[in-house]
Amino acid sequence: MIDSKALKYGIQHHAKGIEELVNTLALGILVDLEPRGWKLRQSRDGAQSFSIVNKRGTKEYHFRAWYRPFKSIEVIDKYYKGKLVVQLKTRLDALKFIETCVKES
């Protein structure tokens, strides 16, 4: 079960700079990726623990907003010591990332 409390709290208090990115990713995951078999996962409590995994389990992407002031989201390919796939700085970056995932479906 997904617990979004920490994510909502972070956006409301200290990570307002990534709210548009989070909203764009959330909509893209819900509308574009989940119908194609992608799953949103939360590995533990906290806003830094969200990922998506394709239906075959061959691709996974983890989302990290590491640095203050929070203005971008890093997408990495593994939970621990993953390689940077893309850094999302704008809404357009997030839309392109979702589009790439759709093509990988």
Biopython code that builds the backbone (N, CA, C, O; Angstrom):
import numpy as np
from Bio.PDB.StructureBuilder import StructureBuilder

atoms = [
    (1, "MET", "N", (0.837, -1.174, 0.000)),
    (1, "MET", "CA", (0.000, 0.000, 0.000)),
    (1, "MET", "C", (0.893, 1.252, 0.000)),
    (1, "MET", "O", (1.895, 1.317, 0.711)),
    (2, "ILE", "N", (0.513, 2.215, -0.793)),
    (2, "ILE", "CA", (1.260, 3.461, -0.903)),
    (2, "ILE", "C", (0.827, 4.414, 0.217)),
    (2, "ILE", "O", (-0.365, 4.614, 0.449)),
    (3, "ASP", "N", (1.802, 4.989, 0.900)),
    (3, "ASP", "CA", (1.541, 5.990, 1.942)),
    (3, "ASP", "C", (2.154, 7.303, 1.464)),
    (3, "ASP", "O", (3.375, 7.458, 1.446)),
    (4, "SER", "N", (1.315, 8.221, 1.087)),
    (4, "SER", "CA", (1.794, 9.466, 0.486)),
    (4, "SER", "C", (1.962, 10.603, 1.495)),
    (4, "SER", "O", (2.271, 11.725, 1.095)),
    (5, "LYS", "N", (1.769, 10.346, 2.783)),
    (5, "LYS", "CA", (1.842, 11.421, 3.785)),
    (5, "LYS", "C", (3.173, 12.164, 3.757)),
    (5, "LYS", "O", (3.193, 13.395, 3.771)),
    (6, "ALA", "N", (4.270, 11.441, 3.717)),
    (6, "ALA", "CA", (5.588, 12.091, 3.740)),
    (6, "ALA", "C", (5.810, 12.934, 2.488)),
    (6, "ALA", "O", (6.386, 14.019, 2.560)),
    (7, "LEU", "N", (5.359, 12.440, 1.352)),
    (7, "LEU", "CA", (5.497, 13.188, 0.106)),
    (7, "LEU", "C", (4.670, 14.469, 0.165)),
    (7, "LEU", "O", (5.159, 15.543, -0.185)),
    (8, "LYS", "N", (3.439, 14.359, 0.601)),
    (8, "LYS", "CA", (2.575, 15.543, 0.716)),
    (8, "LYS", "C", (3.169, 16.552, 1.706)),
    (8, "LYS", "O", (3.172, 17.754, 1.441)),
    (9, "TYR", "N", (3.661, 16.073, 2.823)),
    (9, "TYR", "CA", (4.250, 16.954, 3.831)),
    (9, "TYR", "C", (5.460, 17.696, 3.252)),
    (9, "TYR", "O", (5.585, 18.911, 3.410)),
    (10, "GLY", "N", (6.339, 16.963, 2.587)),
    (10, "GLY", "CA", (7.529, 17.584, 2.009)),
    (10, "GLY", "C", (7.192, 18.666, 1.011)),
    (10, "GLY", "O", (7.797, 19.738, 1.017)),
    (11, "ILE", "N", (6.235, 18.391, 0.160)),
    (11, "ILE", "CA", (5.851, 19.374, -0.853)),
    (11, "ILE", "C", (5.219, 20.600, -0.202)),
    (11, "ILE", "O", (5.437, 21.723, -0.658)),
    (12, "GLN", "N", (4.454, 20.400, 0.839)),
    (12, "GLN", "CA", (3.797, 21.524, 1.503)),
    (12, "GLN", "C", (4.769, 22.377, 2.311)),
    (12, "GLN", "O", (4.519, 23.566, 2.513)),
    (13, "HIS", "N", (5.874, 21.792, 2.777)),
    (13, "HIS", "CA", (6.732, 22.520, 3.713)),
    (13, "HIS", "C", (8.110, 22.912, 3.169)),
    (13, "HIS", "O", (8.489, 24.079, 3.277)),
    (14, "HIS", "N", (8.855, 21.995, 2.599)),
    (14, "HIS", "CA", (10.229, 22.347, 2.221)),
    (14, "HIS", "C", (10.604, 21.970, 0.783)),
    (14, "HIS", "O", (11.732, 22.218, 0.357)),
    (15, "ALA", "N", (9.693, 21.388, 0.049)),
    (15, "ALA", "CA", (10.020, 20.993, -1.325)),
    (15, "ALA", "C", (8.994, 21.534, -2.320)),
    (15, "ALA", "O", (8.637, 20.858, -3.285)),
    (16, "LYS", "N", (8.536, 22.731, -2.082)),
    (16, "LYS", "CA", (7.536, 23.331, -2.972)),
    (16, "LYS", "C", (8.059, 23.492, -4.395)),
    (16, "LYS", "O", (7.277, 23.539, -5.344)),
    (17, "GLY", "N", (9.370, 23.577, -4.544)),
    (17, "GLY", "CA", (9.978, 23.759, -5.852)),
    (17, "GLY", "C", (9.809, 22.590, -6.802)),
    (17, "GLY", "O", (10.019, 22.743, -8.005)),
    (18, "ILE", "N", (9.432, 21.418, -6.286)),
    (18, "ILE", "CA", (9.248, 20.256, -7.177)),
    (18, "ILE", "C", (7.785, 19.821, -7.275)),
    (18, "ILE", "O", (7.486, 18.760, -7.823)),
    (19, "GLU", "N", (6.890, 20.627, -6.754)),
    (19, "GLU", "CA", (5.471, 20.249, -6.773)),
    (19, "GLU", "C", (4.962, 19.996, -8.195)),
    (19, "GLU", "O", (4.276, 19.002, -8.432)),
    (20, "GLU", "N", (5.283, 20.868, -9.130)),
    (20, "GLU", "CA", (4.825, 20.685, -10.508)),
    (20, "GLU", "C", (5.394, 19.397, -11.108)),
    (20, "GLU", "O", (4.694, 18.698, -11.841)),
    (21, "LEU", "N", (6.649, 19.080, -10.808)),
    (21, "LEU", "CA", (7.243, 17.835, -11.303)),
    (21, "LEU", "C", (6.530, 16.621, -10.720)),
    (21, "LEU", "O", (6.216, 15.674, -11.441)),
    (22, "VAL", "N", (6.278, 16.650, -9.426)),
    (22, "VAL", "CA", (5.594, 15.530, -8.772)),
    (22, "VAL", "C", (4.193, 15.354, -9.354)),
    (22, "VAL", "O", (3.772, 14.231, -9.630)),
    (23, "ASN", "N", (3.480, 16.443, -9.540)),
    (23, "ASN", "CA", (2.131, 16.363, -10.110)),
    (23, "ASN", "C", (2.158, 15.805, -11.527)),
    (23, "ASN", "O", (1.321, 14.974, -11.880)),
    (24, "THR", "N", (3.098, 16.246, -12.332)),
    (24, "THR", "CA", (3.213, 15.755, -13.710)),
    (24, "THR", "C", (3.547, 14.267, -13.726)),
    (24, "THR", "O", (2.954, 13.503, -14.488)),
    (25, "LEU", "N", (4.496, 13.857, -12.887)),
    (25, "LEU", "CA", (4.841, 12.432, -12.806)),
    (25, "LEU", "C", (3.655, 11.606, -12.325)),
    (25, "LEU", "O", (3.380, 10.539, -12.874)),
    (26, "ALA", "N", (2.952, 12.086, -11.307)),
    (26, "ALA", "CA", (1.815, 11.339, -10.761)),
    (26, "ALA", "C", (0.739, 11.128, -11.828)),
    (26, "ALA", "O", (0.211, 10.025, -11.969)),
    (27, "LEU", "N", (0.422, 12.168, -12.565)),
    (27, "LEU", "CA", (-0.591, 12.051, -13.607)),
    (27, "LEU", "C", (-0.114, 11.101, -14.713)),
    (27, "LEU", "O", (-0.881, 10.263, -15.187)),
    (28, "GLY", "N", (1.138, 11.233, -15.117)),
    (28, "GLY", "CA", (1.678, 10.361, -16.163)),
    (28, "GLY", "C", (1.695, 8.896, -15.745)),
    (28, "GLY", "O", (1.388, 8.014, -16.546)),
    (29, "ILE", "N", (2.053, 8.639, -14.495)),
    (29, "ILE", "CA", (2.066, 7.262, -13.995)),
    (29, "ILE", "C", (0.648, 6.702, -13.984)),
    (29, "ILE", "O", (0.422, 5.570, -14.412)),
    (30, "LEU", "N", (-0.302, 7.488, -13.497)),
    (30, "LEU", "CA", (-1.690, 7.042, -13.390)),
    (30, "LEU", "C", (-2.345, 6.830, -14.756)),
    (30, "LEU", "O", (-2.985, 5.804, -14.989)),
    (31, "VAL", "N", (-2.183, 7.797, -15.652)),
    (31, "VAL", "CA", (-2.911, 7.779, -16.921)),
    (31, "VAL", "C", (-2.170, 7.032, -18.032)),
    (31, "VAL", "O", (-2.795, 6.338, -18.835)),
    (32, "ASP", "N", (-0.850, 7.169, -18.082)),
    (32, "ASP", "CA", (-0.091, 6.599, -19.193)),
    (32, "ASP", "C", (0.600, 5.279, -18.871)),
    (32, "ASP", "O", (0.671, 4.397, -19.727)),
    (33, "LEU", "N", (1.108, 5.131, -17.654)),
    (33, "LEU", "CA", (1.942, 3.964, -17.363)),
    (33, "LEU", "C", (1.189, 2.808, -16.700)),
    (33, "LEU", "O", (1.370, 1.658, -17.101)),
    (34, "GLU", "N", (0.359, 3.079, -15.709)),
    (34, "GLU", "CA", (-0.344, 1.983, -15.041)),
    (34, "GLU", "C", (-1.212, 1.173, -16.002)),
    (34, "GLU", "O", (-1.242, -0.052, -15.886)),
    (35, "PRO", "N", (-1.927, 1.803, -16.953)),
    (35, "PRO", "CA", (-2.683, 0.990, -17.909)),
    (35, "PRO", "C", (-1.800, 0.085, -18.786)),
    (35, "PRO", "O", (-2.285, -0.886, -19.366)),
    (36, "ARG", "N", (-0.518, 0.407, -18.877)),
    (36, "ARG", "CA", (0.420, -0.404, -19.668)),
    (36, "ARG", "C", (1.181, -1.404, -18.785)),
    (36, "ARG", "O", (2.123, -2.047, -19.248)),
    (37, "GLY", "N", (0.780, -1.532, -17.539)),
    (37, "GLY", "CA", (1.361, -2.540, -16.668)),
    (37, "GLY", "C", (2.435, -2.072, -15.710)),
    (37, "GLY", "O", (2.938, -2.867, -14.917)),
    (38, "TRP", "N", (2.801, -0.798, -15.763)),
    (38, "TRP", "CA", (3.771, -0.274, -14.802)),
    (38, "TRP", "C", (3.125, -0.194, -13.433)),
    (38, "TRP", "O", (1.924, 0.057, -13.330)),
    (39, "LYS", "N", (3.895, -0.403, -12.388)),
    (39, "LYS", "CA", (3.399, -0.338, -11.016)),
    (39, "LYS", "C", (4.176, 0.711, -10.233)),
    (39, "LYS", "O", (5.400, 0.797, -10.328)),
    (40, "LEU", "N", (3.453, 1.499, -9.465)),
    (40, "LEU", "CA", (4.065, 2.440, -8.537)),
    (40, "LEU", "C", (4.322, 1.685, -7.246)),
    (40, "LEU", "O", (3.431, 1.017, -6.722)),
    (41, "ARG", "N", (5.534, 1.791, -6.737)),
    (41, "ARG", "CA", (5.901, 1.099, -5.508)),
    (41, "ARG", "C", (6.492, 2.089, -4.511)),
    (41, "ARG", "O", (7.011, 3.145, -4.871)),
    (42, "GLN", "N", (6.389, 1.704, -3.257)),
    (42, "GLN", "CA", (7.023, 2.460, -2.183)),
    (42, "GLN", "C", (7.783, 1.447, -1.342)),
    (42, "GLN", "O", (7.183, 0.560, -0.734)),
    (43, "SER", "N", (9.094, 1.580, -1.307)),
    (43, "SER", "CA", (9.929, 0.573, -0.654)),
    (43, "SER", "C", (9.961, 0.711, 0.864)),
    (43, "SER", "O", (10.242, -0.261, 1.567)),
    (44, "ARG", "N", (9.679, 1.897, 1.373)),
    (44, "ARG", "CA", (9.625, 2.123, 2.825)),
    (44, "ARG", "C", (8.932, 3.461, 3.057)),
    (44, "ARG", "O", (8.541, 4.138, 2.105)),
    (45, "ASP", "N", (8.783, 3.837, 4.314)),
    (45, "ASP", "CA", (8.177, 5.131, 4.617)),
    (45, "ASP", "C", (9.079, 6.246, 4.106)),
    (45, "ASP", "O", (10.302, 6.108, 4.066)),
    (46, "GLY", "N", (8.467, 7.330, 3.726)),
    (46, "GLY", "CA", (9.252, 8.489, 3.337)),
    (46, "GLY", "C", (9.065, 8.882, 1.889)),
    (46, "GLY", "O", (8.701, 8.068, 1.040)),
    (47, "ALA", "N", (9.322, 10.141, 1.632)),
    (47, "ALA", "CA", (9.130, 10.696, 0.295)),
    (47, "ALA", "C", (10.191, 10.246, -0.698)),
    (47, "ALA", "O", (9.979, 10.360, -1.905)),
    (48, "GLN", "N", (11.322, 9.741, -0.229)),
    (48, "GLN", "CA", (12.424, 9.339, -1.119)),
    (48, "GLN", "C", (12.357, 7.866, -1.514)),
    (48, "GLN", "O", (13.347, 7.318, -1.998)),
    (49, "SER", "N", (11.215, 7.216, -1.317)),
    (49, "SER", "CA", (11.162, 5.769, -1.495)),
    (49, "SER", "C", (10.212, 5.304, -2.596)),
    (49, "SER", "O", (9.798, 4.145, -2.602)),
    (50, "PHE", "N", (9.863, 6.191, -3.525)),
    (50, "PHE", "CA", (8.943, 5.830, -4.600)),
    (50, "PHE", "C", (9.700, 5.374, -5.843)),
    (50, "PHE", "O", (10.772, 5.882, -6.170)),
    (51, "SER", "N", (9.100, 4.394, -6.523)),
    (51, "SER", "CA", (9.680, 3.903, -7.777)),
    (51, "SER", "C", (8.559, 3.387, -8.664)),
    (51, "SER", "O", (7.428, 3.189, -8.220)),
    (52, "ILE", "N", (8.901, 3.173, -9.930)),
    (52, "ILE", "CA", (7.991, 2.499, -10.859)),
    (52, "ILE", "C", (8.725, 1.309, -11.448)),
    (52, "ILE", "O", (9.942, 1.339, -11.635)),
    (53, "VAL", "N", (7.966, 0.260, -11.738)),
    (53, "VAL", "CA", (8.532, -0.977, -12.294)),
    (53, "VAL", "C", (7.619, -1.425, -13.429)),
    (53, "VAL", "O", (6.395, -1.401, -13.298)),
    (54, "ASN", "N", (8.228, -1.838, -14.555)),
    (54, "ASN", "CA", (7.400, -2.291, -15.670)),
    (54, "ASN", "C", (6.821, -3.676, -15.372)),
    (54, "ASN", "O", (7.237, -4.351, -14.431)),
    (55, "LYS", "N", (5.852, -4.080, -16.196)),
    (55, "LYS", "CA", (5.118, -5.325, -15.896)),
    (55, "LYS", "C", (5.992, -6.565, -15.966)),
    (55, "LYS", "O", (5.678, -7.566, -15.323)),
    (56, "ARG", "N", (7.078, -6.529, -16.724)),
    (56, "ARG", "CA", (7.984, -7.681, -16.808)),
    (56, "ARG", "C", (9.027, -7.675, -15.689)),
    (56, "ARG", "O", (9.732, -8.660, -15.473)),
    (57, "GLY", "N", (9.107, -6.562, -14.993)),
    (57, "GLY", "CA", (10.091, -6.448, -13.920)),
    (57, "GLY", "C", (11.509, -6.244, -14.420)),
    (57, "GLY", "O", (12.468, -6.446, -13.674)),
    (58, "THR", "N", (11.648, -5.844, -15.677)),
    (58, "THR", "CA", (12.977, -5.667, -16.266)),
    (58, "THR", "C", (13.482, -4.232, -16.191)),
    (58, "THR", "O", (14.673, -3.983, -16.377)),
    (59, "LYS", "N", (12.594, -3.295, -15.924)),
    (59, "LYS", "CA", (12.973, -1.877, -15.790)),
    (59, "LYS", "C", (12.410, -1.353, -14.486)),
    (59, "LYS", "O", (11.260, -1.620, -14.135)),
    (60, "GLU", "N", (13.231, -0.607, -13.775)),
    (60, "GLU", "CA", (12.752, 0.080, -12.585)),
    (60, "GLU", "C", (13.419, 1.440, -12.505)),
    (60, "GLU", "O", (14.591, 1.606, -12.843)),
    (61, "TYR", "N", (12.652, 2.390, -12.056)),
    (61, "TYR", "CA", (13.154, 3.749, -11.909)),
    (61, "TYR", "C", (12.762, 4.271, -10.530)),
    (61, "TYR", "O", (11.604, 4.181, -10.124)),
    (62, "HIS", "N", (13.737, 4.812, -9.825)),
    (62, "HIS", "CA", (13.538, 5.351, -8.485)),
    (62, "HIS", "C", (13.702, 6.866, -8.526)),
    (62, "HIS", "O", (14.548, 7.392, -9.250)),
    (63, "PHE", "N", (12.892, 7.549, -7.750)),
    (63, "PHE", "CA", (12.849, 9.006, -7.771)),
    (63, "PHE", "C", (13.478, 9.571, -6.504)),
    (63, "PHE", "O", (13.121, 9.183, -5.392)),
    (64, "ARG", "N", (14.426, 10.501, -6.688)),
    (64, "ARG", "CA", (15.118, 11.107, -5.554)),
    (64, "ARG", "C", (15.210, 12.628, -5.734)),
    (64, "ARG", "O", (15.634, 13.122, -6.779)),
    (65, "ALA", "N", (14.812, 13.330, -4.719)),
    (65, "ALA", "CA", (14.998, 14.784, -4.672)),
    (65, "ALA", "C", (15.959, 15.047, -3.525)),
    (65, "ALA", "O", (15.541, 15.315, -2.399)),
    (66, "TRP", "N", (17.248, 14.970, -3.821)),
    (66, "TRP", "CA", (18.259, 14.948, -2.767)),
    (66, "TRP", "C", (18.659, 16.296, -2.209)),
    (66, "TRP", "O", (18.864, 16.418, -1.001)),
    (67, "TYR", "N", (18.774, 17.285, -3.025)),
    (67, "TYR", "CA", (19.510, 18.474, -2.607)),
    (67, "TYR", "C", (18.607, 19.672, -2.370)),
    (67, "TYR", "O", (17.732, 19.975, -3.181)),
    (68, "ARG", "N", (18.827, 20.345, -1.257)),
    (68, "ARG", "CA", (18.107, 21.581, -0.976)),
    (68, "ARG", "C", (18.809, 22.738, -1.662)),
    (68, "ARG", "O", (20.039, 22.726, -1.716)),
    (69, "PRO", "N", (18.134, 23.707, -2.174)),
    (69, "PRO", "CA", (16.682, 23.747, -2.252)),
    (69, "PRO", "C", (16.197, 22.780, -3.323)),
    (69, "PRO", "O", (16.782, 22.706, -4.403)),
    (70, "PHE", "N", (15.145, 22.048, -3.035)),
    (70, "PHE", "CA", (14.638, 21.034, -3.962)),
    (70, "PHE", "C", (14.059, 21.693, -5.200)),
    (70, "PHE", "O", (13.027, 22.362, -5.142)),
    (71, "LYS", "N", (14.742, 21.492, -6.328)),
    (71, "LYS", "CA", (14.282, 22.073, -7.588)),
    (71, "LYS", "C", (14.265, 21.056, -8.715)),
    (71, "LYS", "O", (13.828, 21.369, -9.823)),
    (72, "SER", "N", (14.733, 19.845, -8.450)),
    (72, "SER", "CA", (14.741, 18.811, -9.489)),
    (72, "SER", "C", (14.582, 17.442, -8.831)),
    (72, "SER", "O", (14.719, 17.285, -7.617)),
    (73, "ILE", "N", (14.289, 16.468, -9.676)),
    (73, "ILE", "CA", (14.162, 15.079, -9.231)),
    (73, "ILE", "C", (15.112, 14.243, -10.057)),
    (73, "ILE", "O", (15.091, 14.291, -11.287)),
    (74, "GLU", "N", (15.945, 13.478, -9.378)),
    (74, "GLU", "CA", (16.831, 12.545, -10.073)),
    (74, "GLU", "C", (16.119, 11.214, -10.222)),
    (74, "GLU", "O", (15.478, 10.728, -9.290)),
    (75, "VAL", "N", (16.238, 10.631, -11.406)),
    (75, "VAL", "CA", (15.688, 9.307, -11.655)),
    (75, "VAL", "C", (16.877, 8.366, -11.780)),
    (75, "VAL", "O", (17.745, 8.556, -12.632)),
    (76, "ILE", "N", (16.909, 7.350, -10.924)),
    (76, "ILE", "CA", (18.007, 6.392, -10.934)),
    (76, "ILE", "C", (17.467, 4.997, -11.243)),
    (76, "ILE", "O", (16.275, 4.735, -11.087)),
    (77, "ASP", "N", (18.356, 4.107, -11.684)),
    (77, "ASP", "CA", (17.909, 2.801, -12.166)),
    (77, "ASP", "C", (17.918, 1.690, -11.121)),
    (77, "ASP", "O", (17.539, 0.561, -11.435)),
    (78, "LYS", "N", (18.329, 1.967, -9.913)),
    (78, "LYS", "CA", (18.319, 0.974, -8.838)),
    (78, "LYS", "C", (18.050, 1.677, -7.529)),
    (78, "LYS", "O", (18.283, 2.879, -7.397)),
    (79, "TYR", "N", (17.562, 0.927, -6.567)),
    (79, "TYR", "CA", (17.257, 1.509, -5.259)),
    (79, "TYR", "C", (18.518, 2.004, -4.565)),
    (79, "TYR", "O", (18.564, 3.131, -4.072)),
    (80, "TYR", "N", (19.525, 1.166, -4.531)),
    (80, "TYR", "CA", (20.745, 1.487, -3.791)),
    (80, "TYR", "C", (21.899, 1.627, -4.766)),
    (80, "TYR", "O", (22.184, 0.702, -5.527)),
    (81, "LYS", "N", (22.554, 2.754, -4.753)),
    (81, "LYS", "CA", (23.692, 3.035, -5.633)),
    (81, "LYS", "C", (23.340, 2.880, -7.110)),
    (81, "LYS", "O", (24.123, 2.350, -7.898)),
    (82, "GLY", "N", (22.176, 3.341, -7.460)),
    (82, "GLY", "CA", (21.758, 3.296, -8.856)),
    (82, "GLY", "C", (22.449, 4.355, -9.687)),
    (82, "GLY", "O", (22.987, 5.329, -9.160)),
    (83, "LYS", "N", (22.427, 4.151, -10.990)),
    (83, "LYS", "CA", (23.011, 5.122, -11.925)),
    (83, "LYS", "C", (21.951, 6.139, -12.317)),
    (83, "LYS", "O", (20.776, 5.806, -12.469)),
    (84, "LEU", "N", (22.381, 7.376, -12.477)),
    (84, "LEU", "CA", (21.477, 8.435, -12.890)),
    (84, "LEU", "C", (20.992, 8.165, -14.316)),
    (84, "LEU", "O", (21.794, 7.982, -15.233)),
    (85, "VAL", "N", (19.679, 8.144, -14.486)),
    (85, "VAL", "CA", (19.068, 7.963, -15.800)),
    (85, "VAL", "C", (18.764, 9.325, -16.407)),
    (85, "VAL", "O", (19.075, 9.588, -17.568)),
    (86, "VAL", "N", (18.156, 10.180, -15.608)),
    (86, "VAL", "CA", (17.800, 11.528, -16.072)),
    (86, "VAL", "C", (17.554, 12.408, -14.845)),
    (86, "VAL", "O", (17.148, 11.930, -13.786)),
    (87, "GLN", "N", (17.806, 13.685, -15.016)),
    (87, "GLN", "CA", (17.463, 14.642, -13.978)),
    (87, "GLN", "C", (16.304, 15.478, -14.499)),
    (87, "GLN", "O", (16.416, 16.141, -15.530)),
    (88, "LEU", "N", (15.199, 15.440, -13.784)),
    (88, "LEU", "CA", (13.998, 16.161, -14.188)),
    (88, "LEU", "C", (14.012, 17.538, -13.549)),
    (88, "LEU", "O", (13.950, 17.672, -12.327)),
    (89, "LYS", "N", (14.094, 18.557, -14.392)),
    (89, "LYS", "CA", (14.145, 19.934, -13.901)),
    (89, "LYS", "C", (12.894, 20.727, -14.272)),
    (89, "LYS", "O", (12.550, 21.707, -13.612)),
    (90, "THR", "N", (12.221, 20.292, -15.332)),
    (90, "THR", "CA", (11.041, 21.009, -15.813)),
    (90, "THR", "C", (9.900, 20.030, -16.063)),
    (90, "THR", "O", (10.092, 18.815, -16.101)),
    (91, "ARG", "N", (8.720, 20.589, -16.230)),
    (91, "ARG", "CA", (7.548, 19.780, -16.560)),
    (91, "ARG", "C", (7.782, 19.024, -17.870)),
    (91, "ARG", "O", (7.388, 17.866, -18.003)),
    (92, "LEU", "N", (8.421, 19.681, -18.829)),
    (92, "LEU", "CA", (8.717, 19.042, -20.112)),
    (92, "LEU", "C", (9.647, 17.838, -19.924)),
    (92, "LEU", "O", (9.466, 16.809, -20.576)),
    (93, "ASP", "N", (10.631, 17.960, -19.046)),
    (93, "ASP", "CA", (11.512, 16.821, -18.739)),
    (93, "ASP", "C", (10.700, 15.645, -18.213)),
    (93, "ASP", "O", (10.930, 14.501, -18.604)),
    (94, "ALA", "N", (9.744, 15.931, -17.321)),
    (94, "ALA", "CA", (8.914, 14.872, -16.746)),
    (94, "ALA", "C", (8.040, 14.220, -17.818)),
    (94, "ALA", "O", (7.877, 13.000, -17.836)),
    (95, "LEU", "N", (7.482, 15.036, -18.708)),
    (95, "LEU", "CA", (6.657, 14.494, -19.790)),
    (95, "LEU", "C", (7.482, 13.613, -20.734)),
    (95, "LEU", "O", (7.015, 12.564, -21.175)),
    (96, "LYS", "N", (8.698, 14.039, -21.038)),
    (96, "LYS", "CA", (9.576, 13.238, -21.901)),
    (96, "LYS", "C", (9.946, 11.919, -21.222)),
    (96, "LYS", "O", (10.017, 10.883, -21.883)),
    (97, "PHE", "N", (10.182, 11.949, -19.913)),
    (97, "PHE", "CA", (10.494, 10.725, -19.178)),
    (97, "PHE", "C", (9.311, 9.752, -19.246)),
    (97, "PHE", "O", (9.504, 8.565, -19.506)),
    (98, "ILE", "N", (8.100, 10.245, -19.016)),
    (98, "ILE", "CA", (6.909, 9.402, -19.094)),
    (98, "ILE", "C", (6.780, 8.817, -20.502)),
    (98, "ILE", "O", (6.465, 7.637, -20.658)),
    (99, "GLU", "N", (7.022, 9.636, -21.518)),
    (99, "GLU", "CA", (6.950, 9.184, -22.909)),
    (99, "GLU", "C", (7.972, 8.075, -23.177)),
    (99, "GLU", "O", (7.670, 7.107, -23.875)),
    (100, "THR", "N", (9.159, 8.213, -22.631)),
    (100, "THR", "CA", (10.186, 7.177, -22.765)),
    (100, "THR", "C", (9.725, 5.868, -22.120)),
    (100, "THR", "O", (9.921, 4.789, -22.680)),
    (101, "CYS", "N", (9.126, 5.972, -20.965)),
    (101, "CYS", "CA", (8.604, 4.764, -20.284)),
    (101, "CYS", "C", (7.478, 4.120, -21.090)),
    (101, "CYS", "O", (7.385, 2.895, -21.152)),
    (102, "VAL", "N", (6.629, 4.930, -21.701)),
    (102, "VAL", "CA", (5.550, 4.393, -22.543)),
    (102, "VAL", "C", (6.163, 3.581, -23.687)),
    (102, "VAL", "O", (5.686, 2.491, -24.001)),
    (103, "LYS", "N", (7.208, 4.107, -24.302)),
    (103, "LYS", "CA", (7.881, 3.395, -25.398)),
    (103, "LYS", "C", (8.533, 2.095, -24.932)),
    (103, "LYS", "O", (8.667, 1.153, -25.712)),
    (104, "GLU", "N", (8.940, 2.043, -23.660)),
    (104, "GLU", "CA", (9.560, 0.846, -23.099)),
    (104, "GLU", "C", (8.527, -0.199, -22.671)),
    (104, "GLU", "O", (8.884, -1.316, -22.297)),
    (105, "SER", "N", (7.250, 0.171, -22.728)),
    (105, "SER", "CA", (6.175, -0.738, -22.276)),
    (105, "SER", "C", (5.988, -1.890, -23.233)),
    (105, "SER", "O", (5.131, -2.745, -23.010)),
]
sb = StructureBuilder()
sb.init_structure("model")
sb.init_model(0)
sb.init_chain("A")
sb.init_seg("    ")
for serial, (resi, resn, name, xyz) in enumerate(atoms, 1):
    if name == "N":
        sb.init_residue(resn, " ", resi, " ")
    sb.init_atom(name, np.array(xyz, "f"), 0.0, 1.0, " ", f" {name:<3s}", serial, name[0])
structure = sb.get_structure()
